[in-house]
Amino acid sequence: MLISPLTTHEFTNIMAETIWIFYGLLFIVAFLYASVGHGGASGYLALMALFSITPQVMKPTALLLNLFVSLTSFIQFYRGGHFKWKIFLPLALASVPLSFMGGMITIDGILYKKILGIFLIIPVVRFFFFPNTDVSEMKPANTWLSLLIGGIIGFVSGLIGIGGGIILSPVLLLLKWTNQKQTAAISALFIFVNSLSGLAGQLHKGIQFSADMYAYVAIAFVGGLCGAYFGALRFPQTVLKNVLACVLAIAAYKLLFTHA
């Protein structure tokens, strides 16, 4: 069943008077997430939640934007020699098919917003309380545990329309399998393949995009390109990250505790 084009136009009409504010925030979100190897889906979803966008529009939009930003980020970190195929492959092997399955599932709009609100808390906690988490002594990755982690994150990613980087990154650092730069590189490609798989699952149901998406993709791509470049240079972003964390916190509150 195809989603009516009016659903996508609703996205533009609701934001007609504040579209430039949305564009500016979209650029900042893409910039900041790309600087740490993320695609930014949780940030895009938070912005759309603040503008009361429907879940039918939120999920495919966030995943599409994720593709461009995460790939840009991955290329930068890969060129820096931070990527580890041995750690990435088992994670992706389990996550990709389950992300596709999650993308095919449609859940109730209210339940979707509650689940999303809970997961938005993860980047808020990381930005506010663990801004410079790194690993001094790394441990070897466990393949079976990697498959389990990848599968769980992949399914959740497809279900709610994120790439999974906000979940994977703290897990890798907590397990001490990677340092910050390696985590960013692995998360970036992990987000890309999961976003592609989750989006394929949604497209399998007949989702359509309108020409309005080109503007969002262009802004997110430029923001991601800048963020990935300056992230490699360790550009100071503390203030902007705190602003982003506040936006995510407000969106999480709205999703969890209001009916908007």
C-alpha positions as CSV (number, residue, x, y, z in Angstrom):
1,M,0.0,0.0,0.0
2,L,1.5,3.3,-1.1
3,I,1.7,6.2,1.3
4,S,-0.1,9.2,-0.1
5,P,2.1,12.0,-1.4
6,L,0.0,14.4,0.7
7,T,1.6,12.8,3.8
8,T,5.0,14.1,2.6
9,H,3.6,17.5,1.6
10,E,2.2,17.7,5.1
11,F,5.8,17.7,6.3
12,T,6.5,20.9,4.4
13,N,3.2,22.6,5.1
14,I,3.5,22.2,8.9
15,M,6.9,23.9,8.9
16,A,6.1,26.6,6.3
17,E,6.7,29.5,8.6
18,T,9.7,28.1,10.4
19,I,11.4,26.2,7.6
20,W,14.7,28.1,7.8
21,I,15.0,27.3,11.5
22,F,14.5,23.7,10.6
23,Y,17.1,23.8,7.9
24,G,19.6,25.5,10.3
25,L,19.0,22.8,12.9
26,L,19.2,20.1,10.3
27,F,22.7,21.3,9.3
28,I,23.9,21.5,12.9
29,V,22.6,18.0,13.6
30,A,24.3,16.5,10.5
31,F,27.5,18.4,11.3
32,L,27.8,17.2,14.9
33,Y,26.8,13.6,14.3
34,A,29.1,13.2,11.4
35,S,32.0,14.6,13.5
36,V,31.7,11.5,15.7
37,G,30.9,9.0,13.0
38,H,27.1,9.0,13.3
39,G,24.5,9.5,10.6
40,G,22.2,11.7,12.7
41,A,18.9,9.8,12.5
42,S,18.1,10.3,16.2
43,G,18.7,14.1,15.7
44,Y,16.6,14.2,12.6
45,L,13.8,12.3,14.3
46,A,14.0,14.6,17.3
47,L,13.6,17.7,15.0
48,M,10.7,16.1,13.2
49,A,9.1,15.2,16.5
50,L,9.4,18.8,17.6
51,F,7.5,19.8,14.5
52,S,4.8,17.0,15.1
53,I,5.6,15.1,12.0
54,T,3.9,11.7,11.5
55,P,5.9,8.5,12.0
56,Q,5.1,7.5,8.4
57,V,7.2,10.4,7.3
58,M,9.8,10.4,10.1
59,K,11.2,6.9,9.6
60,P,12.0,6.9,5.9
61,T,13.2,10.5,6.0
62,A,15.7,9.9,8.8
63,L,17.0,6.8,7.1
64,L,17.5,8.5,3.8
65,L,19.4,11.4,5.4
66,N,21.4,8.9,7.3
67,L,22.7,7.3,4.1
68,F,24.4,10.4,2.9
69,V,25.8,11.7,6.2
70,S,27.1,8.3,7.5
71,L,28.8,7.5,4.2
72,T,30.5,10.9,4.1
73,S,31.7,10.4,7.7
74,F,32.9,6.8,7.1
75,I,35.1,7.9,4.1
76,Q,36.8,10.5,6.3
77,F,37.5,8.2,9.2
78,Y,38.5,5.3,6.9
79,R,41.0,7.5,5.1
80,G,42.4,8.2,8.6
81,G,43.1,4.5,9.1
82,H,40.7,4.0,12.0
83,F,38.4,1.3,10.5
84,K,38.5,-2.3,11.7
85,W,37.0,-4.8,9.4
86,K,37.3,-7.7,11.9
87,I,35.1,-5.9,14.4
88,F,32.6,-4.5,11.8
89,L,31.8,-7.7,9.8
90,P,30.1,-9.8,12.5
91,L,28.1,-6.8,13.7
92,A,26.9,-6.1,10.2
93,L,26.3,-9.7,9.3
94,A,23.7,-10.0,12.0
95,S,22.3,-6.5,11.8
96,V,21.5,-6.1,8.1
97,P,18.9,-8.8,7.7
98,L,17.2,-7.9,11.0
99,S,17.2,-4.2,10.1
100,F,15.3,-5.1,6.9
101,M,12.8,-7.1,9.0
102,G,12.4,-4.2,11.4
103,G,11.9,-1.8,8.6
104,M,9.0,-3.9,7.3
105,I,7.1,-3.7,10.6
106,T,4.6,-0.9,11.1
107,I,3.8,-0.2,14.8
108,D,1.2,2.0,16.4
109,G,2.0,5.7,16.2
110,I,1.8,6.3,19.9
111,L,4.0,3.3,20.7
112,Y,6.5,4.3,18.1
113,K,6.9,7.8,19.7
114,K,7.4,6.2,23.1
115,I,10.0,3.9,21.9
116,L,11.8,6.7,20.0
117,G,11.6,8.9,23.1
118,I,13.4,6.3,25.2
119,F,16.2,5.9,22.6
120,L,16.7,9.6,22.3
121,I,17.8,9.7,25.9
122,I,20.9,7.7,24.9
123,P,22.6,10.5,23.0
124,V,21.5,13.0,25.6
125,V,23.3,11.1,28.3
126,R,26.4,10.6,26.1
127,F,26.7,14.3,25.1
128,F,26.1,15.7,28.6
129,F,28.0,13.2,30.7
130,F,30.4,11.3,28.5
131,P,31.6,13.8,25.9
132,N,35.2,12.6,25.7
133,T,34.9,8.9,26.6
134,D,37.9,7.0,25.3
135,V,39.7,3.6,25.9
136,S,43.2,3.4,27.2
137,E,43.5,-0.4,27.1
138,M,41.5,-2.3,24.5
139,K,40.3,-5.9,24.6
140,P,39.8,-8.4,21.7
141,A,36.2,-8.5,20.3
142,N,34.1,-11.6,20.9
143,T,32.5,-12.8,17.6
144,W,29.4,-14.4,19.1
145,L,28.7,-11.5,21.3
146,S,29.2,-9.2,18.2
147,L,26.5,-11.2,16.3
148,L,24.1,-10.9,19.2
149,I,24.7,-7.1,19.6
150,G,24.5,-6.5,15.9
151,G,21.2,-8.4,15.6
152,I,19.5,-6.6,18.4
153,I,20.7,-3.2,17.3
154,G,19.8,-3.9,13.7
155,F,16.2,-4.9,14.4
156,V,15.6,-1.8,16.6
157,S,17.3,0.4,14.0
158,G,14.9,-0.7,11.2
159,L,11.9,-0.6,13.6
160,I,12.2,3.0,14.6
161,G,14.2,4.5,11.7
162,I,17.7,5.0,13.0
163,G,21.1,3.6,11.9
164,G,22.0,2.2,15.3
165,G,25.1,4.2,15.9
166,I,23.9,5.9,19.1
167,I,23.4,2.4,20.6
168,L,26.5,0.7,19.1
169,S,29.1,3.4,20.0
170,P,28.7,3.4,23.8
171,V,28.6,-0.4,23.7
172,L,31.9,-0.7,21.8
173,L,33.5,1.8,24.2
174,L,32.1,0.1,27.2
175,L,33.4,-3.3,26.1
176,K,36.7,-1.7,25.3
177,W,36.9,-3.2,21.8
178,T,37.7,0.1,20.1
179,N,38.9,3.6,20.9
180,Q,37.0,6.7,20.0
181,K,38.2,7.1,16.4
182,Q,37.8,3.4,15.6
183,T,34.3,3.5,17.1
184,A,33.4,6.5,14.9
185,A,34.7,4.7,11.8
186,I,32.9,1.4,12.6
187,S,29.7,3.2,13.6
188,A,29.6,5.2,10.4
189,L,29.6,2.2,8.1
190,F,27.3,0.3,10.5
191,I,24.8,3.1,10.3
192,F,25.0,3.2,6.5
193,V,24.4,-0.5,5.9
194,N,21.6,-0.6,8.5
195,S,19.9,2.5,7.1
196,L,20.1,1.1,3.6
197,S,18.6,-2.2,4.8
198,G,15.9,-0.6,7.0
199,L,14.9,1.7,4.1
200,A,14.8,-1.2,1.7
201,G,12.4,-2.9,4.1
202,Q,10.1,0.2,4.2
203,L,10.4,0.6,0.4
204,H,9.2,-3.0,0.0
205,K,5.9,-1.8,1.4
206,G,5.6,0.9,-1.2
207,I,6.8,4.1,0.4
208,Q,7.2,7.1,-1.9
209,F,9.3,10.2,-1.5
210,S,8.5,13.7,-2.9
211,A,10.8,16.2,-4.5
212,D,11.0,18.0,-1.1
213,M,13.5,15.4,0.1
214,Y,16.2,16.8,-2.2
215,A,16.5,19.9,0.0
216,Y,16.8,17.9,3.2
217,V,19.4,15.6,1.6
218,A,21.5,18.5,0.3
219,I,21.6,20.3,3.7
220,A,22.3,17.1,5.6
221,F,25.1,16.2,3.1
222,V,26.8,19.5,3.4
223,G,26.5,19.5,7.2
224,G,27.8,16.0,7.3
225,L,30.7,16.7,5.0
226,C,31.8,19.7,7.2
227,G,31.3,17.7,10.4
228,A,33.3,14.7,9.2
229,Y,36.2,17.0,8.1
230,F,36.4,19.0,11.2
231,G,35.8,15.9,13.4
232,A,39.0,14.5,12.0
233,L,40.8,17.7,13.2
234,R,39.3,17.4,16.7
235,F,37.4,20.6,16.2
236,P,36.0,21.9,19.6
237,Q,32.3,21.3,19.6
238,T,31.3,21.3,23.3
239,V,28.8,24.2,23.2
240,L,27.1,23.0,20.0
241,K,26.9,19.4,21.4
242,N,25.2,20.7,24.5
243,V,22.7,22.6,22.4
244,L,22.0,19.5,20.4
245,A,21.6,17.5,23.6
246,C,19.0,20.0,24.8
247,V,17.1,19.7,21.5
248,L,17.1,15.9,21.9
249,A,16.0,16.1,25.5
250,I,13.1,18.4,24.6
251,A,12.1,16.0,21.8
252,A,12.3,13.0,24.2
253,Y,10.2,14.7,26.7
254,K,7.6,15.6,24.1
255,L,7.5,12.1,22.8
256,L,7.2,10.5,26.2
257,F,5.0,12.8,28.2
258,T,2.8,14.7,25.7
259,H,0.2,13.7,23.1
260,A,1.7,16.0,20.4
